[in-house]
């Protein structure tokens, strides 16, 4: 969490979908996603090992559930990262300088970036998030608190790469990507994604990024499967969101949350597991799930400090400073673009 980006772009999105009888199709909910979105989701659901991009966690309810997750005692990343910012924020500001363009990826409620405004003093703040309505509400409130900062909200999916619009200042762009969301990519995907940020940053741009570090598996397992079941609700809400996007008929009560750390792969995996055999329908297709069959919804890779510094180098960024908590559970890294 937050946004893992298992992206699938099939050449013929619905080619493998099982056709539904006209009578059955007429009973489906309306689909609110466009054809490309329906095709992307359908391709993942129809894959031999079903999967769905975790970007679909974040409808309005999903965004609120993630806010709740960040308050849980088991979910250490948010408070650990916040403590790093509190302890080292002045050093970060000295290294980065004020008056830049702060581009906040996966901004959510914008709270993390807002806590740095007094230190970084950005000339422009550009929050980017897939949950557009949630983002716009947050930015409207934030603009009232900081009227001196120009704000340009971008409601879009940045996971597959994007180009910044002309409304975003070109000078001293700093991409802010906190919360360890980079772990939602495989390492190779992470390199490709960061190269895209480098291309958008410009020669005087940089990156301030949060990275979750390797630690005891019991700590990791608890963080993604909390005692109150908030993470389970967050994972299950993805099915509710899919029902709306593709007109599916997932019965959320027939699925359970599964999360665990795979040490050999260096990642947390989250899945939704069918409690009983069932057939799920959507606009243009269907799939039969056996009892115990899973939909893979998220990966969250964990890194060593040096391992991520090396990854940044491959992506065209030079690490300038690394700040960690005393236990070494989490890192915040400042990096500059490597000149061509």
Secondary structure, DSSP 8 states (H G I E B T S, - for coil): ----------SSTTTTS----HHHHTTS----S-HHHHHHHHHHHHSSS-B--GGGG-SHHHHHHHHHHTTSSS-HHHHHHHHHHHHHHHHHHHHH-SS-EEEEET-TTSHHHHHHHHHH--SEEEEEES-HHHHHHHHHHHHHH-TTSEE--EES--TT-----TTS--TTEEEEE-TTGGGGS-HHHHHHHHHHHHHHH-TT-EEEEEEEB---HHHHHHHTS-TT-HHHHHHHHHHHHHHHHH-----GGGEEEEEEEETTTTEEEEEEEESS-EEEEETTEEEEE-TT-EEEEEEEE-B-HHHHHHHHHHTTEEEEEEEE-TTS-EEEEEEEE---
